[in-house]
């Protein structure tokens, strides 16, 4: 086996590894991913990457920044390694060596017997103990069973009570018949605006959740089997640190004529370069997400703070109702039959970086030149495909 990690946090996950990660995410616990390297396995060392360091610091287990260099200052934490169909108690070593500027390291004693090069590991903190889960060797069914399943179940978080109230209101609306669209055209926002109006939610530009802390996301039910991407949040780059200082500059550099419009409508991700030559570069150590052009003269041109993106995800989706409606044309007007709702809660924020890195979370530019020569952008909109929601959220209730 060879790794295609490249500049990513970890290599691209296999289908089985994604299933195991979704099984882990289903418990709503924080985690960080590591890829085992041949050199690391041989020398018994792994880099404590930024996601790992943030995970340990956020759970008040260890602060590498305040740790002195050298073996005398090594910290040992209890650990449990889960791999294949077995588990074993172990110890985790957290230290900064005297060499190489004291780059943060982590190692789990006994790992050589339970991992191979290029295996993907998930670290989960639990009451002072580190759970190390080998996603490559541990099938999803084993994550939900035995000792590991019992530990993760005890760590799960309950849902809020406002969801019951909102569900009842949606059920009343559904039983009353289809909702007449409040918009004349069949725009993507029509169903959301119509549902908000039916619930008495005033239209506003606030980034706060819509209903008593619950975010509402509404979409039309599609007849096709293709995966519909769902919008997580909108967030502009940090213009103060970006070489480009506005959406207008991005439009000018990469836009195209389409009919009477000059626009840039495209999807950007870290897994591949799009037709406009744009892609993402996740720089986890620096804590940045860069948008990059394959034009050497431009290269990196817009940056987002990963901390800011996690903050937006947390504030927007503590609880979310993803409502699906079946559209029907009656005369010249569109009506909506409320069909179903998926209720998600507490996104696993530590998964944002790797899901961006894997190309699972993407971003849409929707920029159009205005009559005055400026630019208007509806986003940038960060999105995830519906089938990939379990990688970011505990299992939705339908």
C-alpha positions in Angstrom: 0.0 0.0 0.0 1.1 3.6 -0.7 -0.2 6.8 0.8 -1.6 9.5 -1.4 -1.5 11.9 1.5 0.3 14.7 -0.3 -0.3 17.9 1.6 -3.4 16.6 3.3 -3.8 16.0 7.1 -4.3 12.3 6.3 -4.6 10.4 3.0 -8.0 10.0 1.3 -10.2 7.7 3.4 -11.5 4.4 2.0 -15.2 3.6 2.0 -14.9 1.3 5.0 -12.9 4.0 6.9 -15.6 6.5 6.2 -18.2 4.1 7.5 -16.1 3.7 10.7 -15.6 7.4 11.0 -19.4 8.0 10.6 -20.0 5.3 13.3 -17.7 7.2 15.6 -19.2 10.6 14.8 -22.7 9.2 15.5 -21.9 9.5 19.3 -21.1 13.2 19.0 -17.7 13.0 20.5 -14.7 15.1 19.6 -11.8 13.4 17.8 -8.7 14.0 15.8 -7.3 11.9 12.9 -3.7 10.7 12.5 -2.1 8.7 9.7 0.6 6.2 10.7 3.7 6.5 8.6 6.3 3.8 8.0 9.0 6.0 9.6 6.9 6.8 12.5 5.9 3.2 13.2 9.6 2.2 13.0 10.8 4.9 15.3 7.8 4.9 17.6 7.0 8.6 17.0 4.0 10.5 15.5 3.7 14.2 15.0 1.1 15.8 17.3 -0.6 17.8 14.6 -2.5 21.0 15.2 -5.9 19.2 15.4 -4.4 16.8 18.0 -2.9 19.6 20.0 -6.2 21.6 19.9 -8.1 18.5 20.9 -5.9 17.8 24.0 -5.9 21.5 25.0 -9.6 21.9 24.5 -10.2 18.9 26.8 -7.7 20.2 29.4 -5.5 17.2 29.0 -2.3 18.7 27.8 -0.8 22.0 26.6 2.2 21.5 24.3 2.9 25.3 24.2 3.8 25.3 27.9 5.7 22.0 27.8 9.5 22.2 28.1 11.7 20.2 25.7 13.4 16.9 26.7 12.4 13.5 28.1 12.4 14.9 31.7 9.2 16.8 30.9 7.4 14.0 29.1 3.7 13.6 30.1 2.1 10.1 30.3 -1.6 9.7 29.9 -3.7 6.4 30.2 -4.9 5.1 26.9 -6.9 2.3 25.4 -6.1 1.1 21.8 -9.0 -0.4 19.8 -7.9 -2.2 16.7 -9.4 -5.2 14.7 -11.6 -7.2 17.1 -9.5 -6.5 20.2 -8.6 -3.7 22.6 -5.8 -3.2 25.1 -5.0 -0.8 27.8 -1.9 1.3 27.0 -0.2 4.6 27.7 0.2 7.7 25.6 3.5 9.6 25.7 3.3 13.4 25.0 6.6 15.2 24.7 8.8 17.7 22.8 12.2 16.4 21.9 15.4 18.4 22.3 16.0 18.3 18.5 14.0 19.9 15.7 12.8 22.9 17.6 10.9 20.6 20.0 8.2 19.7 17.4 5.3 18.2 19.5 5.2 14.4 19.4 2.8 11.7 20.6 3.1 7.9 20.8 1.0 5.1 22.1 2.9 2.2 23.7 2.0 -1.1 22.1 0.8 0.5 18.8 3.2 -1.4 16.6 1.3 -4.6 17.4 -2.0 -3.0 16.4 -1.3 -0.8 13.4 0.3 -0.9 10.0 1.8 1.9 7.9 -0.9 4.2 6.4 -3.6 3.1 8.9 -5.9 6.0 10.0 -6.3 6.5 13.7 -8.8 8.5 15.6 -8.0 10.0 19.0 -10.9 10.5 21.4 -10.5 12.1 24.9 -12.6 10.5 27.6 -12.3 11.6 31.3 -8.5 11.8 31.3 -8.0 8.8 29.1 -7.2 8.8 25.4 -9.1 6.3 23.2 -7.1 5.4 20.1 -9.3 3.9 17.5 -7.8 2.3 14.4 -10.4 3.2 11.7 -8.6 1.1 9.1 -8.8 -2.1 11.1 -11.9 -1.6 13.2 -15.1 -2.1 11.2 -18.1 0.2 12.0 -20.0 -2.6 13.7 -17.2 -3.0 16.3 -17.2 0.7 17.1 -20.9 0.3 18.2 -20.3 -2.9 20.1 -18.4 -4.2 23.1 -16.2 -2.1 25.4 -15.8 0.8 22.9 -19.5 1.0 22.2 -20.3 1.2 25.9 -17.7 3.9 26.5 -19.0 6.0 23.6 -22.6 5.6 24.5 -21.9 7.0 28.0 -20.3 10.0 26.4 -23.2 10.8 24.1 -25.1 14.1 24.5 -28.9 14.6 24.7 -31.0 16.7 22.4 -32.7 20.0 23.3 -36.4 20.4 24.2 -37.3 23.2 21.7 -37.1 20.6 19.0 -40.3 18.9 20.2 -42.1 22.3 19.9 -40.8 23.0 16.4 -41.6 19.5 15.2 -45.2 19.9 16.5 -45.6 23.2 14.6 -44.3 21.6 11.4 -46.7 18.7 11.8 -49.6 21.1 12.1 -48.5 22.9 8.9 -48.1 19.6 7.1 -51.6 18.5 8.0 -53.1 21.8 6.8 -52.0 21.2 3.2 -49.4 22.6 0.9 -47.9 26.0 1.5 -48.2 28.7 -1.2 -44.8 30.1 -2.1 -44.2 33.7 -1.0 -42.0 34.3 -4.0 -43.0 34.7 -7.6 -40.1 32.8 -9.0 -38.8 29.3 -8.3 -35.5 30.4 -6.7 -33.5 28.2 -4.4 -34.5 30.4 -1.4 -38.2 30.3 -2.1 -39.0 27.2 0.0 -37.0 28.5 3.0 -38.7 31.9 2.8 -42.1 30.3 2.6 -41.5 28.0 5.6 -40.2 30.9 7.7 -43.2 33.0 6.8 -45.6 30.1 7.8 -43.8 29.9 11.1 -43.9 33.6 11.7 -40.2 34.1 11.4 -39.3 37.5 10.1 -36.8 37.7 7.2 -33.5 39.1 8.4 -29.8 38.9 7.6 -28.8 37.6 11.1 -26.4 34.7 11.3 -28.1 33.4 14.4 -30.3 30.2 14.3 -33.8 30.8 13.2 -36.1 29.3 15.8 -35.2 29.3 19.6 -31.7 28.2 18.9 -32.6 25.8 16.0 -31.4 26.5 12.5 -34.0 25.8 9.7 -32.8 24.6 6.3 -35.4 23.8 3.7 -35.0 22.3 0.3 -37.1 20.7 -2.5 -37.3 17.0 -2.6 -35.5 15.8 -5.8 -36.8 13.1 -8.0 -33.3 12.3 -9.2 -31.1 10.0 -7.0 -28.1 12.4 -7.0 -26.9 13.6 -3.7 -28.1 17.2 -2.9 -25.5 19.3 -1.1 -26.8 21.1 2.0 -25.6 24.5 3.0 -23.8 24.6 6.4 -23.1 28.4 6.6 -21.9 31.4 4.7 -18.6 33.0 5.5 -16.5 35.5 3.6 -12.7 35.3 3.7 -10.6 37.3 6.1 -10.0 40.1 3.7 -7.4 41.8 6.0 -5.1 38.8 5.5 -6.1 37.9 1.9 -4.1 39.1 -1.1 -7.4 39.7 -2.8 -9.5 42.2 -0.9 -13.0 41.7 -2.2 -15.3 39.4 -4.1 -15.1 41.9 -7.0 -11.4 41.0 -7.3 -12.1 37.3 -7.3 -14.8 37.8 -10.0 -12.5 39.9 -12.1 -9.7 37.3 -12.0 -11.8 34.2 -12.6 -15.3 35.2 -13.8 -16.8 34.4 -17.2 -19.6 35.7 -19.5 -22.8 33.8 -19.4 -25.7 35.4 -21.4 -26.0 39.0 -20.3 -24.1 38.3 -17.0 -20.5 38.3 -16.0 -20.3 35.8 -13.1 -18.4 33.2 -11.2 -20.6 30.3 -10.1 -18.4 27.4 -9.1 -17.7 24.8 -6.4 -14.3 24.8 -4.7 -12.8 21.9 -2.7 -9.4 20.5 -1.6 -9.7 17.2 -3.5 -9.4 18.6 -7.0 -9.0 21.7 -9.1 -12.2 23.0 -10.7 -12.7 24.2 -14.3 -11.7 27.8 -13.2 -8.4 26.4 -11.8 -9.5 26.9 -8.2 -9.0 24.6 -5.2 -8.6 24.7 -1.4 -5.3 24.2 0.5 -5.9 23.2 4.2 -3.0 24.4 6.2 -3.9 22.9 9.6 -0.6 23.8 11.4 -1.2 27.5 10.6 -4.9 27.2 11.2 -5.8 28.5 7.8 -7.9 27.5 4.8 -6.6 29.0 1.6 -8.3 29.3 -1.8 -5.7 28.8 -4.5 -5.5 29.4 -8.2 -3.4 27.1 -10.5 -2.2 30.3 -12.2 1.3 30.7 -10.8 1.1 34.5 -10.9 -1.9 34.4 -8.5 -1.5 31.3 -6.4 -3.1 31.8 -2.9 -5.5 34.7 -3.0 -8.1 34.3 -0.1 -7.9 32.9 3.4 -10.3 31.8 6.1 -9.4 31.1 9.7 -10.2 27.4 10.5 -11.1 28.6 14.1 -13.6 31.1 12.6 -15.2 28.4 10.4 -15.6 26.0 13.4 -17.1 28.9 15.3 -19.6 29.5 12.5 -20.5 25.8 12.3 -21.0 25.6 16.1 -23.2 28.8 16.3 -25.2 27.9 13.2 -25.9 24.2 13.8 -26.1 23.5 17.5 -29.5 22.1 16.4 -30.8 22.0 12.9 -34.0 21.0 11.2 -33.3 20.0 7.5 -36.8 20.2 6.1 -37.7 18.6 2.7 -40.8 19.6 0.8 -42.4 18.2 -2.4 -43.0 21.1 -4.9 -46.2 21.3 -7.0 -47.1 23.8 -9.6 -50.7 25.0 -9.4 -51.3 27.3 -12.3 -48.3 29.7 -12.4 -47.6 29.4 -8.6 -45.4 26.9 -6.8 -46.7 25.2 -3.6 -44.9 23.0 -1.1 -46.0 19.8 0.6 -43.9 19.4 3.7 -42.4 16.0 3.4 -39.9 15.2 6.2 -37.4 16.7 8.5 -33.9 15.5 9.6 -33.0 16.8 13.0 -29.2 17.1 13.6 -27.5 18.3 16.7 -24.1 19.2 18.0 -21.8 19.0 15.0 -18.4 17.4 15.8 -16.3 20.5 15.3 -13.0 18.6 15.3 -14.2 16.9 12.0 -14.4 20.2 10.1 -10.6 20.3 9.2 -10.3 16.7 7.9 -13.6 16.9 6.0 -12.4 20.1 4.3 -9.1 18.4 3.7 -10.8 15.3 2.2 -13.0 17.4 -0.1 -16.2 16.3 1.7 -17.0 19.9 2.8 -17.0 22.2 -0.2 -17.6 25.9 -0.9 -19.7 27.6 -3.6 -18.9 31.0 -5.1 -22.1 32.8 -6.4 -20.7 36.1 -7.6 -22.3 38.3 -10.2 -21.3 41.7 -11.6 -23.8 44.4 -10.6 -25.1 47.1 -13.0 -22.8 49.6 -11.4 -19.7 47.5 -12.1 -19.3 46.1 -8.6 -19.9 42.5 -7.5 -22.5 40.8 -5.4 -21.9 37.4 -3.8 -24.6 35.2 -2.2 -22.0 33.3 -0.3 -19.4 32.0 -0.1 -21.5 29.0 0.9 -19.9 26.1 2.7 -21.7 22.9 1.9 -21.8 19.1 2.5 -23.7 16.4 0.6 -26.7 15.0 2.4 -25.3 11.4 2.6 -22.1 12.8 4.2 -24.0 14.5 7.1 -23.2 11.5 9.4 -19.5 12.3 9.1 -20.1 15.7 10.7 -23.2 15.2 12.9 -24.5 12.4 15.2 -27.2 10.4 13.5 -30.2 12.6 12.5 -33.6 11.8 13.7 -36.0 11.6 10.7 
